[in-house]
Amino acid sequence: QVQLVESGGGLVQSGGSLRLSCVASSSIVSIYEMGWYRQAPGSQRELVATITGGTTTKYADSVKGRFTISRDNAKNTVYLQMNSLTPEDTAVYYCKARQTVISRPYWGQGTQVTVSS
């Protein structure tokens, strides 16, 4: 079982930046996929970015060119660097991990990101 703890959320003005961190309770070297998802009030949880196999990244169209996902295996941590934030990025951001392609996902508890206009 993998426990995930997110941090780094907060209140930022439009155009600002934040970096989210997700620390795993065990080594992430062999974890197949890690990612960030978000859920705004009244909306479904949606994919933001994933990193698979350590190097393959995927982004939602709405964040391409603004957000960057990365992982530091030595620190068991995945990051989400968010730049040029807009109020539409306001949501609770969740970290997700899958140990293999067919494994059930593990989720963190979420961290709130609020972007003011």
PDB file as gemmi writes it, atoms N, CA and C in Angstrom:
CRYST1    1.000    1.000    1.000  90.00  90.00  90.00 P 1                      
ATOM      1  N   GLN A   1       0.839  -1.194   0.000  1.00  0.00           N  
ATOM      2  CA  GLN A   1       0.000   0.000   0.000  1.00  0.00           C  
ATOM      3  C   GLN A   1       0.874   1.244   0.000  1.00  0.00           C  
ATOM      4  N   VAL A   2       0.450   2.257  -0.714  1.00  0.00           N  
ATOM      5  CA  VAL A   2       1.201   3.502  -0.820  1.00  0.00           C  
ATOM      6  C   VAL A   2       0.360   4.631  -0.250  1.00  0.00           C  
ATOM      7  N   GLN A   3       0.945   5.364   0.670  1.00  0.00           N  
ATOM      8  CA  GLN A   3       0.275   6.556   1.181  1.00  0.00           C  
ATOM      9  C   GLN A   3       0.897   7.779   0.532  1.00  0.00           C  
ATOM     10  N   LEU A   4       0.034   8.722   0.175  1.00  0.00           N  
ATOM     11  CA  LEU A   4       0.478   9.922  -0.536  1.00  0.00           C  
ATOM     12  C   LEU A   4       0.060  11.162   0.250  1.00  0.00           C  
ATOM     13  N   VAL A   5       0.975  12.095   0.388  1.00  0.00           N  
ATOM     14  CA  VAL A   5       0.677  13.329   1.116  1.00  0.00           C  
ATOM     15  C   VAL A   5       1.039  14.516   0.237  1.00  0.00           C  
ATOM     16  N   GLU A   6       0.025  15.296  -0.088  1.00  0.00           N  
ATOM     17  CA  GLU A   6       0.247  16.484  -0.916  1.00  0.00           C  
ATOM     18  C   GLU A   6       0.500  17.710  -0.054  1.00  0.00           C  
ATOM     19  N   SER A   7       1.197  18.663  -0.612  1.00  0.00           N  
ATOM     20  CA  SER A   7       1.413  19.951   0.045  1.00  0.00           C  
ATOM     21  C   SER A   7       1.723  20.987  -1.028  1.00  0.00           C  
ATOM     22  N   GLY A   8       1.713  22.245  -0.617  1.00  0.00           N  
ATOM     23  CA  GLY A   8       2.095  23.309  -1.533  1.00  0.00           C  
ATOM     24  C   GLY A   8       0.947  24.150  -2.053  1.00  0.00           C  
ATOM     25  N   GLY A   9      -0.280  23.744  -1.736  1.00  0.00           N  
ATOM     26  CA  GLY A   9      -1.413  24.528  -2.182  1.00  0.00           C  
ATOM     27  C   GLY A   9      -1.513  25.835  -1.422  1.00  0.00           C  
ATOM     28  N   GLY A  10      -2.431  26.686  -1.888  1.00  0.00           N  
ATOM     29  CA  GLY A  10      -2.629  27.954  -1.215  1.00  0.00           C  
ATOM     30  C   GLY A  10      -3.384  28.928  -2.086  1.00  0.00           C  
ATOM     31  N   LEU A  11      -3.341  30.181  -1.672  1.00  0.00           N  
ATOM     32  CA  LEU A  11      -4.018  31.257  -2.379  1.00  0.00           C  
ATOM     33  C   LEU A  11      -2.971  32.056  -3.153  1.00  0.00           C  
ATOM     34  N   VAL A  12      -3.233  32.261  -4.428  1.00  0.00           N  
ATOM     35  CA  VAL A  12      -2.293  33.001  -5.276  1.00  0.00           C  
ATOM     36  C   VAL A  12      -3.087  33.870  -6.230  1.00  0.00           C  
ATOM     37  N   GLN A  13      -2.494  34.963  -6.639  1.00  0.00           N  
ATOM     38  CA  GLN A  13      -3.157  35.843  -7.593  1.00  0.00           C  
ATOM     39  C   GLN A  13      -3.024  35.307  -9.009  1.00  0.00           C  
ATOM     40  N   SER A  14      -3.954  35.691  -9.839  1.00  0.00           N  
ATOM     41  CA  SER A  14      -3.898  35.300 -11.245  1.00  0.00           C  
ATOM     42  C   SER A  14      -2.556  35.713 -11.853  1.00  0.00           C  
ATOM     43  N   GLY A  15      -1.960  34.771 -12.589  1.00  0.00           N  
ATOM     44  CA  GLY A  15      -0.641  35.006 -13.164  1.00  0.00           C  
ATOM     45  C   GLY A  15       0.498  34.497 -12.306  1.00  0.00           C  
ATOM     46  N   GLY A  16       0.182  34.102 -11.093  1.00  0.00           N  
ATOM     47  CA  GLY A  16       1.199  33.631 -10.168  1.00  0.00           C  
ATOM     48  C   GLY A  16       1.556  32.173 -10.372  1.00  0.00           C  
ATOM     49  N   SER A  17       2.403  31.679  -9.481  1.00  0.00           N  
ATOM     50  CA  SER A  17       2.896  30.304  -9.579  1.00  0.00           C  
ATOM     51  C   SER A  17       2.804  29.602  -8.227  1.00  0.00           C  
ATOM     52  N   LEU A  18       2.690  28.304  -8.296  1.00  0.00           N  
ATOM     53  CA  LEU A  18       2.756  27.440  -7.115  1.00  0.00           C  
ATOM     54  C   LEU A  18       3.451  26.151  -7.516  1.00  0.00           C  
ATOM     55  N   ARG A  19       4.076  25.511  -6.552  1.00  0.00           N  
ATOM     56  CA  ARG A  19       4.621  24.178  -6.786  1.00  0.00           C  
ATOM     57  C   ARG A  19       4.025  23.226  -5.761  1.00  0.00           C  
ATOM     58  N   LEU A  20       3.335  22.230  -6.267  1.00  0.00           N  
ATOM     59  CA  LEU A  20       2.763  21.198  -5.410  1.00  0.00           C  
ATOM     60  C   LEU A  20       3.746  20.048  -5.280  1.00  0.00           C  
ATOM     61  N   SER A  21       3.734  19.429  -4.104  1.00  0.00           N  
ATOM     62  CA  SER A  21       4.564  18.259  -3.851  1.00  0.00           C  
ATOM     63  C   SER A  21       3.690  17.110  -3.388  1.00  0.00           C  
ATOM     64  N   CYS A  22       4.069  15.927  -3.757  1.00  0.00           N  
ATOM     65  CA  CYS A  22       3.373  14.712  -3.323  1.00  0.00           C  
ATOM     66  C   CYS A  22       4.443  13.735  -2.863  1.00  0.00           C  
ATOM     67  N   VAL A  23       4.467  13.480  -1.562  1.00  0.00           N  
ATOM     68  CA  VAL A  23       5.452  12.564  -0.989  1.00  0.00           C  
ATOM     69  C   VAL A  23       4.806  11.209  -0.758  1.00  0.00           C  
ATOM     70  N   ALA A  24       5.456  10.179  -1.269  1.00  0.00           N  
ATOM     71  CA  ALA A  24       4.956   8.814  -1.094  1.00  0.00           C  
ATOM     72  C   ALA A  24       5.592   8.163   0.127  1.00  0.00           C  
ATOM     73  N   SER A  25       4.861   7.219   0.724  1.00  0.00           N  
ATOM     74  CA  SER A  25       5.330   6.557   1.944  1.00  0.00           C  
ATOM     75  C   SER A  25       6.385   5.497   1.675  1.00  0.00           C  
ATOM     76  N   SER A  26       6.569   5.168   0.394  1.00  0.00           N  
ATOM     77  CA  SER A  26       7.579   4.181   0.039  1.00  0.00           C  
ATOM     78  C   SER A  26       8.240   4.598  -1.260  1.00  0.00           C  
ATOM     79  N   SER A  27       9.227   3.856  -1.655  1.00  0.00           N  
ATOM     80  CA  SER A  27       9.983   4.196  -2.854  1.00  0.00           C  
ATOM     81  C   SER A  27       9.074   4.266  -4.081  1.00  0.00           C  
ATOM     82  N   ILE A  28       9.299   5.273  -4.894  1.00  0.00           N  
ATOM     83  CA  ILE A  28       8.509   5.420  -6.119  1.00  0.00           C  
ATOM     84  C   ILE A  28       9.278   4.949  -7.349  1.00  0.00           C  
ATOM     85  N   VAL A  29      10.466   4.401  -7.128  1.00  0.00           N  
ATOM     86  CA  VAL A  29      11.291   3.979  -8.266  1.00  0.00           C  
ATOM     87  C   VAL A  29      10.538   3.021  -9.178  1.00  0.00           C  
ATOM     88  N   SER A  30       9.814   2.084  -8.559  1.00  0.00           N  
ATOM     89  CA  SER A  30       9.150   1.055  -9.356  1.00  0.00           C  
ATOM     90  C   SER A  30       7.680   1.348  -9.603  1.00  0.00           C  
ATOM     91  N   ILE A  31       7.211   2.486  -9.176  1.00  0.00           N  
ATOM     92  CA  ILE A  31       5.801   2.828  -9.403  1.00  0.00           C  
ATOM     93  C   ILE A  31       5.603   3.176 -10.872  1.00  0.00           C  
ATOM     94  N   TYR A  32       4.633   2.523 -11.478  1.00  0.00           N  
ATOM     95  CA  TYR A  32       4.400   2.663 -12.911  1.00  0.00           C  
ATOM     96  C   TYR A  32       3.984   4.081 -13.300  1.00  0.00           C  
ATOM     97  N   GLU A  33       3.037   4.640 -12.578  1.00  0.00           N  
ATOM     98  CA  GLU A  33       2.502   5.932 -12.971  1.00  0.00           C  
ATOM     99  C   GLU A  33       2.163   6.768 -11.743  1.00  0.00           C  
ATOM    100  N   MET A  34       2.517   8.040 -11.817  1.00  0.00           N  
ATOM    101  CA  MET A  34       2.083   8.985 -10.799  1.00  0.00           C  
ATOM    102  C   MET A  34       1.499  10.190 -11.514  1.00  0.00           C  
ATOM    103  N   GLY A  35       0.546  10.823 -10.838  1.00  0.00           N  
ATOM    104  CA  GLY A  35      -0.097  11.922 -11.529  1.00  0.00           C  
ATOM    105  C   GLY A  35      -0.798  12.882 -10.600  1.00  0.00           C  
ATOM    106  N   TRP A  36      -1.250  13.953 -11.200  1.00  0.00           N  
ATOM    107  CA  TRP A  36      -2.030  14.969 -10.502  1.00  0.00           C  
ATOM    108  C   TRP A  36      -3.387  15.104 -11.182  1.00  0.00           C  
ATOM    109  N   TYR A  37      -4.409  15.169 -10.348  1.00  0.00           N  
ATOM    110  CA  TYR A  37      -5.770  15.380 -10.797  1.00  0.00           C  
ATOM    111  C   TYR A  37      -6.331  16.546  -9.996  1.00  0.00           C  
ATOM    112  N   ARG A  38      -7.426  17.127 -10.482  1.00  0.00           N  
ATOM    113  CA  ARG A  38      -8.037  18.210  -9.729  1.00  0.00           C  
ATOM    114  C   ARG A  38      -9.550  18.122  -9.821  1.00  0.00           C  
ATOM    115  N   GLN A  39     -10.180  18.701  -8.806  1.00  0.00           N  
ATOM    116  CA  GLN A  39     -11.631  18.703  -8.762  1.00  0.00           C  
ATOM    117  C   GLN A  39     -12.102  20.051  -8.254  1.00  0.00           C  
ATOM    118  N   ALA A  40     -12.831  20.746  -9.110  1.00  0.00           N  
ATOM    119  CA  ALA A  40     -13.416  22.025  -8.740  1.00  0.00           C  
ATOM    120  C   ALA A  40     -14.818  21.779  -8.199  1.00  0.00           C  
ATOM    121  N   PRO A  41     -15.352  22.687  -7.394  1.00  0.00           N  
ATOM    122  CA  PRO A  41     -16.704  22.509  -6.846  1.00  0.00           C  
ATOM    123  C   PRO A  41     -17.723  22.275  -7.957  1.00  0.00           C  
ATOM    124  N   GLY A  42     -18.540  21.235  -7.776  1.00  0.00           N  
ATOM    125  CA  GLY A  42     -19.578  20.929  -8.745  1.00  0.00           C  
ATOM    126  C   GLY A  42     -19.094  20.253 -10.011  1.00  0.00           C  
ATOM    127  N   SER A  43     -17.806  19.922 -10.041  1.00  0.00           N  
ATOM    128  CA  SER A  43     -17.246  19.301 -11.244  1.00  0.00           C  
ATOM    129  C   SER A  43     -16.664  17.933 -10.916  1.00  0.00           C  
ATOM    130  N   GLN A  44     -16.470  17.144 -11.966  1.00  0.00           N  
ATOM    131  CA  GLN A  44     -15.841  15.841 -11.782  1.00  0.00           C  
ATOM    132  C   GLN A  44     -14.322  16.011 -11.656  1.00  0.00           C  
ATOM    133  N   ARG A  45     -13.712  15.029 -11.045  1.00  0.00           N  
ATOM    134  CA  ARG A  45     -12.251  15.035 -10.944  1.00  0.00           C  
ATOM    135  C   ARG A  45     -11.678  14.842 -12.351  1.00  0.00           C  
ATOM    136  N   GLU A  46     -10.676  15.628 -12.673  1.00  0.00           N  
ATOM    137  CA  GLU A  46     -10.108  15.565 -14.012  1.00  0.00           C  
ATOM    138  C   GLU A  46      -8.589  15.448 -13.960  1.00  0.00           C  
ATOM    139  N   LEU A  47      -8.059  14.826 -14.995  1.00  0.00           N  
ATOM    140  CA  LEU A  47      -6.617  14.668 -15.098  1.00  0.00           C  
ATOM    141  C   LEU A  47      -5.957  16.021 -15.357  1.00  0.00           C  
ATOM    142  N   VAL A  48      -4.856  16.249 -14.657  1.00  0.00           N  
ATOM    143  CA  VAL A  48      -4.037  17.431 -14.904  1.00  0.00           C  
ATOM    144  C   VAL A  48      -2.762  17.014 -15.626  1.00  0.00           C  
ATOM    145  N   ALA A  49      -2.032  16.070 -15.025  1.00  0.00           N  
ATOM    146  CA  ALA A  49      -0.771  15.625 -15.615  1.00  0.00           C  
ATOM    147  C   ALA A  49      -0.382  14.282 -15.022  1.00  0.00           C  
ATOM    148  N   THR A  50       0.258  13.462 -15.835  1.00  0.00           N  
ATOM    149  CA  THR A  50       0.781  12.191 -15.352  1.00  0.00           C  
ATOM    150  C   THR A  50       2.212  12.011 -15.838  1.00  0.00           C  
ATOM    151  N   ILE A  51       2.949  11.201 -15.095  1.00  0.00           N  
ATOM    152  CA  ILE A  51       4.288  10.818 -15.504  1.00  0.00           C  
ATOM    153  C   ILE A  51       4.379   9.304 -15.369  1.00  0.00           C  
ATOM    154  N   THR A  52       4.703   8.663 -16.464  1.00  0.00           N  
ATOM    155  CA  THR A  52       4.666   7.212 -16.553  1.00  0.00           C  
ATOM    156  C   THR A  52       6.048   6.664 -16.875  1.00  0.00           C  
ATOM    157  N   GLY A  53       6.398   5.592 -16.227  1.00  0.00           N  
ATOM    158  CA  GLY A  53       7.687   4.983 -16.520  1.00  0.00           C  
ATOM    159  C   GLY A  53       8.853   5.887 -16.211  1.00  0.00           C  
ATOM    160  N   GLY A  54       8.614   6.905 -15.435  1.00  0.00           N  
ATOM    161  CA  GLY A  54       9.692   7.801 -15.032  1.00  0.00           C  
ATOM    162  C   GLY A  54       9.924   8.983 -15.938  1.00  0.00           C  
ATOM    163  N   THR A  55       9.530   8.874 -17.218  1.00  0.00           N  
ATOM    164  CA  THR A  55       9.868   9.952 -18.136  1.00  0.00           C  
ATOM    165  C   THR A  55       8.748  10.399 -19.064  1.00  0.00           C  
ATOM    166  N   THR A  56       7.773   9.563 -19.297  1.00  0.00           N  
ATOM    167  CA  THR A  56       6.707   9.910 -20.242  1.00  0.00           C  
ATOM    168  C   THR A  56       5.657  10.750 -19.541  1.00  0.00           C  
ATOM    169  N   THR A  57       5.438  11.940 -20.045  1.00  0.00           N  
ATOM    170  CA  THR A  57       4.476  12.849 -19.420  1.00  0.00           C  
ATOM    171  C   THR A  57       3.266  13.072 -20.322  1.00  0.00           C  
ATOM    172  N   LYS A  58       2.170  13.391 -19.660  1.00  0.00           N  
ATOM    173  CA  LYS A  58       0.911  13.667 -20.363  1.00  0.00           C  
ATOM    174  C   LYS A  58       0.235  14.810 -19.628  1.00  0.00           C  
ATOM    175  N   TYR A  59      -0.328  15.749 -20.382  1.00  0.00           N  
ATOM    176  CA  TYR A  59      -0.964  16.907 -19.784  1.00  0.00           C  
ATOM    177  C   TYR A  59      -2.355  17.126 -20.353  1.00  0.00           C  
ATOM    178  N   ALA A  60      -3.223  17.676 -19.524  1.00  0.00           N  
ATOM    179  CA  ALA A  60      -4.510  18.144 -20.023  1.00  0.00           C  
ATOM    180  C   ALA A  60      -4.236  19.338 -20.927  1.00  0.00           C  
ATOM    181  N   ASP A  61      -5.058  19.489 -21.946  1.00  0.00           N  
ATOM    182  CA  ASP A  61      -4.866  20.595 -22.892  1.00  0.00           C  
ATOM    183  C   ASP A  61      -4.890  21.942 -22.180  1.00  0.00           C  
ATOM    184  N   SER A  62      -5.695  22.040 -21.143  1.00  0.00           N  
ATOM    185  CA  SER A  62      -5.878  23.316 -20.457  1.00  0.00           C  
ATOM    186  C   SER A  62      -4.640  23.765 -19.685  1.00  0.00           C  
ATOM    187  N   VAL A  63      -3.698  22.853 -19.444  1.00  0.00           N  
ATOM    188  CA  VAL A  63      -2.514  23.229 -18.656  1.00  0.00           C  
ATOM    189  C   VAL A  63      -1.222  23.115 -19.449  1.00  0.00           C  
ATOM    190  N   LYS A  64      -1.295  22.618 -20.663  1.00  0.00           N  
ATOM    191  CA  LYS A  64      -0.080  22.469 -21.473  1.00  0.00           C  
ATOM    192  C   LYS A  64       0.634  23.804 -21.627  1.00  0.00           C  
ATOM    193  N   GLY A  65       1.945  23.764 -21.442  1.00  0.00           N  
ATOM    194  CA  GLY A  65       2.747  24.981 -21.563  1.00  0.00           C  
ATOM    195  C   GLY A  65       2.792  25.798 -20.290  1.00  0.00           C  
ATOM    196  N   ARG A  66       1.945  25.475 -19.307  1.00  0.00           N  
ATOM    197  CA  ARG A  66       1.931  26.227 -18.046  1.00  0.00           C  
ATOM    198  C   ARG A  66       2.360  25.364 -16.866  1.00  0.00           C  
ATOM    199  N   PHE A  67       1.989  24.086 -16.893  1.00  0.00           N  
ATOM    200  CA  PHE A  67       2.281  23.171 -15.781  1.00  0.00           C  
ATOM    201  C   PHE A  67       3.353  22.173 -16.204  1.00  0.00           C  
ATOM    202  N   THR A  68       4.166  21.776 -15.234  1.00  0.00           N  
ATOM    203  CA  THR A  68       5.184  20.768 -15.480  1.00  0.00           C  
ATOM    204  C   THR A  68       5.188  19.752 -14.349  1.00  0.00           C  
ATOM    205  N   ILE A  69       5.078  18.485 -14.715  1.00  0.00           N  
ATOM    206  CA  ILE A  69       5.155  17.410 -13.725  1.00  0.00           C  
ATOM    207  C   ILE A  69       6.559  16.815 -13.757  1.00  0.00           C  
ATOM    208  N   SER A  70       7.054  16.483 -12.573  1.00  0.00           N  
ATOM    209  CA  SER A  70       8.375  15.875 -12.490  1.00  0.00           C  
ATOM    210  C   SER A  70       8.410  14.979 -11.255  1.00  0.00           C  
ATOM    211  N   ARG A  71       9.396  14.111 -11.202  1.00  0.00           N  
ATOM    212  CA  ARG A  71       9.520  13.220 -10.052  1.00  0.00           C  
ATOM    213  C   ARG A  71      10.972  13.146  -9.612  1.00  0.00           C  
ATOM    214  N   ASP A  72      11.150  13.023  -8.315  1.00  0.00           N  
ATOM    215  CA  ASP A  72      12.470  12.862  -7.720  1.00  0.00           C  
ATOM    216  C   ASP A  72      12.441  11.541  -6.966  1.00  0.00           C  
ATOM    217  N   ASN A  73      12.982  10.514  -7.587  1.00  0.00           N  
ATOM    218  CA  ASN A  73      12.927   9.181  -6.982  1.00  0.00           C  
ATOM    219  C   ASN A  73      13.670   9.129  -5.639  1.00  0.00           C  
ATOM    220  N   ALA A  74      14.720   9.889  -5.533  1.00  0.00           N  
ATOM    221  CA  ALA A  74      15.503   9.860  -4.289  1.00  0.00           C  
ATOM    222  C   ALA A  74      14.696  10.399  -3.109  1.00  0.00           C  
ATOM    223  N   LYS A  75      13.750  11.281  -3.399  1.00  0.00           N  
ATOM    224  CA  LYS A  75      12.927  11.870  -2.343  1.00  0.00           C  
ATOM    225  C   LYS A  75      11.519  11.285  -2.312  1.00  0.00           C  
ATOM    226  N   ASN A  76      11.263  10.288  -3.146  1.00  0.00           N  
ATOM    227  CA  ASN A  76       9.919   9.673  -3.217  1.00  0.00           C  
ATOM    228  C   ASN A  76       8.853  10.743  -3.440  1.00  0.00           C  
ATOM    229  N   THR A  77       9.147  11.688  -4.286  1.00  0.00           N  
ATOM    230  CA  THR A  77       8.286  12.855  -4.441  1.00  0.00           C  
ATOM    231  C   THR A  77       7.994  13.145  -5.909  1.00  0.00           C  
ATOM    232  N   VAL A  78       6.758  13.536  -6.145  1.00  0.00           N  
ATOM    233  CA  VAL A  78       6.342  14.028  -7.452  1.00  0.00           C  
ATOM    234  C   VAL A  78       5.922  15.483  -7.271  1.00  0.00           C  
ATOM    235  N   TYR A  79       6.304  16.303  -8.242  1.00  0.00           N  
ATOM    236  CA  TYR A  79       6.012  17.721  -8.174  1.00  0.00           C  
ATOM    237  C   TYR A  79       5.087  18.143  -9.320  1.00  0.00           C  
ATOM    238  N   LEU A  80       4.379  19.225  -9.080  1.00  0.00           N  
ATOM    239  CA  LEU A  80       3.622  19.866 -10.143  1.00  0.00           C  
ATOM    240  C   LEU A  80       3.924  21.357 -10.054  1.00  0.00           C  
ATOM    241  N   GLN A  81       4.729  21.836 -10.997  1.00  0.00           N  
ATOM    242  CA  GLN A  81       5.019  23.255 -11.077  1.00  0.00           C  
ATOM    243  C   GLN A  81       3.933  23.907 -11.906  1.00  0.00           C  
ATOM    244  N   MET A  82       3.269  24.879 -11.310  1.00  0.00           N  
ATOM    245  CA  MET A  82       2.142  25.535 -11.973  1.00  0.00           C  
ATOM    246  C   MET A  82       2.457  27.011 -12.156  1.00  0.00           C  
ATOM    247  N   ASN A  83       2.514  27.433 -13.402  1.00  0.00           N  
ATOM    248  CA  ASN A  83       2.796  28.827 -13.726  1.00  0.00           C  
ATOM    249  C   ASN A  83       1.612  29.460 -14.445  1.00  0.00           C  
ATOM    250  N   SER A  84       1.605  30.764 -14.489  1.00  0.00           N  
ATOM    251  CA  SER A  84       0.548  31.509 -15.191  1.00  0.00           C  
ATOM    252  C   SER A  84      -0.837  31.040 -14.761  1.00  0.00           C  
ATOM    253  N   LEU A  85      -1.036  30.944 -13.478  1.00  0.00           N  
ATOM    254  CA  LEU A  85      -2.297  30.437 -12.951  1.00  0.00           C  
ATOM    255  C   LEU A  85      -3.437  31.397 -13.232  1.00  0.00           C  
ATOM    256  N   THR A  86      -4.603  30.822 -13.460  1.00  0.00           N  
ATOM    257  CA  THR A  86      -5.822  31.580 -13.690  1.00  0.00           C  
ATOM    258  C   THR A  86      -6.889  31.121 -12.705  1.00  0.00           C  
ATOM    259  N   PRO A  87      -7.946  31.907 -12.515  1.00  0.00           N  
ATOM    260  CA  PRO A  87      -9.015  31.468 -11.606  1.00  0.00           C  
ATOM    261  C   PRO A  87      -9.606  30.111 -11.999  1.00  0.00           C  
ATOM    262  N   GLU A  88      -9.543  29.761 -13.271  1.00  0.00           N  
ATOM    263  CA  GLU A  88     -10.066  28.462 -13.716  1.00  0.00           C  
ATOM    264  C   GLU A  88      -9.231  27.292 -13.188  1.00  0.00           C  
ATOM    265  N   ASP A  89      -8.063  27.555 -12.667  1.00  0.00           N  
ATOM    266  CA  ASP A  89      -7.237  26.501 -12.073  1.00  0.00           C  
ATOM    267  C   ASP A  89      -7.603  26.232 -10.616  1.00  0.00           C  
ATOM    268  N   THR A  90      -8.518  27.009 -10.072  1.00  0.00           N  
ATOM    269  CA  THR A  90      -8.937  26.818  -8.685  1.00  0.00           C  
ATOM    270  C   THR A  90      -9.602  25.457  -8.521  1.00  0.00           C  
ATOM    271  N   ALA A  91      -9.093  24.673  -7.587  1.00  0.00           N  
ATOM    272  CA  ALA A  91      -9.604  23.315  -7.363  1.00  0.00           C  
ATOM    273  C   ALA A  91      -8.839  22.674  -6.219  1.00  0.00           C  
ATOM    274  N   VAL A  92      -9.319  21.522  -5.804  1.00  0.00           N  
ATOM    275  CA  VAL A  92      -8.527  20.675  -4.924  1.00  0.00           C  
ATOM    276  C   VAL A  92      -7.685  19.775  -5.825  1.00  0.00           C  
ATOM    277  N   TYR A  93      -6.407  19.739  -5.592  1.00  0.00           N  
ATOM    278  CA  TYR A  93      -5.484  18.958  -6.396  1.00  0.00           C  
ATOM    279  C   TYR A  93      -5.105  17.687  -5.647  1.00  0.00           C  
ATOM    280  N   TYR A  94      -5.237  16.560  -6.349  1.00  0.00           N  
ATOM    281  CA  TYR A  94      -4.976  15.256  -5.755  1.00  0.00           C  
ATOM    282  C   TYR A  94      -3.818  14.565  -6.458  1.00  0.00           C  
ATOM    283  N   CYS A  95      -3.020  13.889  -5.675  1.00  0.00           N  
ATOM    284  CA  CYS A  95      -1.948  13.068  -6.201  1.00  0.00           C  
ATOM    285  C   CYS A  95      -2.443  11.628  -6.320  1.00  0.00           C  
ATOM    286  N   LYS A  96      -2.033  10.969  -7.375  1.00  0.00           N  
ATOM    287  CA  LYS A  96      -2.449   9.597  -7.623  1.00  0.00           C  
ATOM    288  C   LYS A  96      -1.230   8.755  -7.993  1.00  0.00           C  
ATOM    289  N   ALA A  97      -1.237   7.505  -7.551  1.00  0.00           N  
ATOM    290  CA  ALA A  97      -0.156   6.581  -7.901  1.00  0.00           C  
ATOM    291  C   ALA A  97      -0.726   5.228  -8.271  1.00  0.00           C  
ATOM    292  N   ARG A  98      -0.143   4.628  -9.281  1.00  0.00           N  
ATOM    293  CA  ARG A  98      -0.467   3.245  -9.652  1.00  0.00           C  
ATOM    294  C   ARG A  98       0.826   2.459  -9.750  1.00  0.00           C  
ATOM    295  N   GLN A  99       0.883   1.352  -9.021  1.00  0.00           N  
ATOM    296  CA  GLN A  99       2.139   0.609  -8.970  1.00  0.00           C  
ATOM    297  C   GLN A  99       2.415  -0.151 -10.257  1.00  0.00           C  
ATOM    298  N   THR A 100       1.347  -0.640 -10.881  1.00  0.00           N  
ATOM    299  CA  THR A 100       1.486  -1.300 -12.174  1.00  0.00           C  
ATOM    300  C   THR A 100       0.341  -0.839 -13.047  1.00  0.00           C  
ATOM    301  N   VAL A 101       0.362  -1.296 -14.288  1.00  0.00           N  
ATOM    302  CA  VAL A 101      -0.654  -0.884 -15.245  1.00  0.00           C  
ATOM    303  C   VAL A 101      -2.055  -1.339 -14.845  1.00  0.00           C  
ATOM    304  N   ILE A 102      -2.129  -2.429 -14.082  1.00  0.00           N  
ATOM    305  CA  ILE A 102      -3.442  -2.953 -13.717  1.00  0.00           C  
ATOM    306  C   ILE A 102      -3.746  -2.765 -12.239  1.00  0.00           C  
ATOM    307  N   SER A 103      -2.877  -2.065 -11.512  1.00  0.00           N  
ATOM    308  CA  SER A 103      -3.095  -1.888 -10.077  1.00  0.00           C  
ATOM    309  C   SER A 103      -4.214  -0.909  -9.807  1.00  0.00           C  
ATOM    310  N   ARG A 104      -4.822  -1.050  -8.655  1.00  0.00           N  
ATOM    311  CA  ARG A 104      -5.766  -0.045  -8.210  1.00  0.00           C  
ATOM    312  C   ARG A 104      -4.992   1.214  -7.881  1.00  0.00           C  
ATOM    313  N   PRO A 105      -5.590   2.378  -8.073  1.00  0.00           N  
ATOM    314  CA  PRO A 105      -4.869   3.617  -7.775  1.00  0.00           C  
ATOM    315  C   PRO A 105      -4.916   3.960  -6.292  1.00  0.00           C  
ATOM    316  N   TYR A 106      -3.879   4.652  -5.852  1.00  0.00           N  
ATOM    317  CA  TYR A 106      -3.851   5.241  -4.520  1.00  0.00           C  
ATOM    318  C   TYR A 106      -3.981   6.751  -4.677  1.00  0.00           C  
ATOM    319  N   TRP A 107      -4.688   7.370  -3.730  1.00  0.00           N  
ATOM    320  CA  TRP A 107      -4.922   8.806  -3.788  1.00  0.00           C  
ATOM    321  C   TRP A 107      -4.445   9.476  -2.513  1.00  0.00           C  
ATOM    322  N   GLY A 108      -4.001  10.706  -2.663  1.00  0.00           N  
ATOM    323  CA  GLY A 108      -3.724  11.523  -1.502  1.00  0.00           C  
ATOM    324  C   GLY A 108      -4.995  12.203  -1.033  1.00  0.00           C  
ATOM    325  N   GLN A 109      -4.859  13.011   0.014  1.00  0.00           N  
ATOM    326  CA  GLN A 109      -6.021  13.653   0.603  1.00  0.00           C  
ATOM    327  C   GLN A 109      -6.378  14.964  -0.087  1.00  0.00           C  
ATOM    328  N   GLY A 110      -5.489  15.462  -0.929  1.00  0.00           N  
ATOM    329  CA  GLY A 110      -5.762  16.677  -1.683  1.00  0.00           C  
ATOM    330  C   GLY A 110      -5.209  17.920  -1.039  1.00  0.00           C  
ATOM    331  N   THR A 111      -4.929  18.911  -1.882  1.00  0.00           N  
ATOM    332  CA  THR A 111      -4.479  20.214  -1.397  1.00  0.00           C  
ATOM    333  C   THR A 111      -5.205  21.291  -2.205  1.00  0.00           C  
ATOM    334  N   GLN A 112      -5.702  22.286  -1.508  1.00  0.00           N  
ATOM    335  CA  GLN A 112      -6.523  23.311  -2.140  1.00  0.00           C  
ATOM    336  C   GLN A 112      -5.647  24.360  -2.831  1.00  0.00           C  
ATOM    337  N   VAL A 113      -6.005  24.650  -4.056  1.00  0.00           N  
ATOM    338  CA  VAL A 113      -5.376  25.743  -4.801  1.00  0.00           C  
ATOM    339  C   VAL A 113      -6.464  26.738  -5.161  1.00  0.00           C  
ATOM    340  N   THR A 114      -6.274  27.975  -4.753  1.00  0.00           N  
ATOM    341  CA  THR A 114      -7.236  29.030  -5.057  1.00  0.00           C  
ATOM    342  C   THR A 114      -6.512  30.162  -5.762  1.00  0.00           C  
ATOM    343  N   VAL A 115      -7.020  30.525  -6.940  1.00  0.00           N  
ATOM    344  CA  VAL A 115      -6.419  31.594  -7.720  1.00  0.00           C  
ATOM    345  C   VAL A 115      -7.409  32.749  -7.781  1.00  0.00           C  
ATOM    346  N   SER A 116      -6.998  33.878  -7.280  1.00  0.00           N  
ATOM    347  CA  SER A 116      -7.879  35.052  -7.270  1.00  0.00           C  
ATOM    348  C   SER A 116      -7.631  35.909  -8.511  1.00  0.00           C  
ATOM    349  N   SER A 117      -8.689  36.563  -8.954  1.00  0.00           N  
ATOM    350  CA  SER A 117      -8.571  37.387 -10.171  1.00  0.00           C  
ATOM    351  C   SER A 117      -8.128  38.796  -9.835  1.00  0.00           C  
TER     352      SER A 117                                                      
END                                                                             
